[in-house]
Amino acid sequence: MIQATTETKLTTFLQTEDNRIDTSVGSDLIRHLVKFTNDMDKSIQYAYSTVDLIYDRYTKFVFENSALPSKISDCSDFVAGVSTFPYVLVATLASEGAASQAEQTFTMNVTSLPVGGANFRVFKTTSGGAGDTGVTIPLTLGINTKTVPAVSFNRTVKFQFDKDTVEFDSLILNGVASTCTAAFNDVYTGRLNLVPSGYYKYEVYEVSWTGAVAISVGNAPINENDVLPVGPTHGVVQGLVTKGKMYVADKSGTAQVQYTQRQEPSGTNYIYYGQ
């Protein structure tokens, strides 16, 4: 059984050559299309491996995590600000009325920082309407979060950043996740979003070419039933060469259901549940 982890690259070796179908071409003209089916919701993902290295009996496969980091410069959630902090997340505006009085929070999981680091600060208006920029806070790798407490008056709150080359793979503003880091699957580049965790079925289909291999639109079949026009650069699905089960575990800290281990009581009259 394959073992995998959510939000993580998958590398595995699968037995393919014992069931090789097209023996009329060399291994350099063979690729494999892998079908992943989730046992719980029956969702299906297809992908060609970014590495398809064929050995005597096995093939090495590598699949990438589909959630790519985004940069502030590439994310339309940020609007223009002042010269010293030109990249702004608008949390709320005074014009929104009572809704602007609520607590305002942003959370960003930073995966890369520019040389010299980067900073953010909170701009907010006071009860009298004046602006207050507060202190400058350095961003750090990992989770960065800031909460502005609720107030009893209408106000504007903005989170301002001084560098646009900060990379992040998660951004949440007032409980709403940004689409700038939305995971996407791509059959041609081997990108998978193995969520939810749990059990999957995998099926490996042999695809062969008579000319140059091209894993791209119109040249590589997108599923086991896709038939392309005959041509040397058009791959042909030869058939199923192996299948099996895969278990996908949650990446540490991202479990869909989390438990707290409780200390066992010291008395004698109890039932100990454990978690």
Secondary structure, DSSP 8 states (H G I E B T S, - for coil): -EEEETTS-EEEEEE-GGG----SS-GGGEEEEEEEEETTT--EEEEE-SEEEE-SSEEEEEEEES---EEGGG-TT-EE--SSS-EEEEEE-GGGGGGGGS-EEEEEEEEE--TT--EEEEEEE-TTS-EE----EE--SEEEEEEE---SS---EEEEES-S--EEEEEEETTEE-GGG----BTTTTEE---S-EEEEEEEEEEE-SS----STTTS-SSTT----S-TTS-EEEEEEEEEEEEEE--TT--SS--------SSSS------
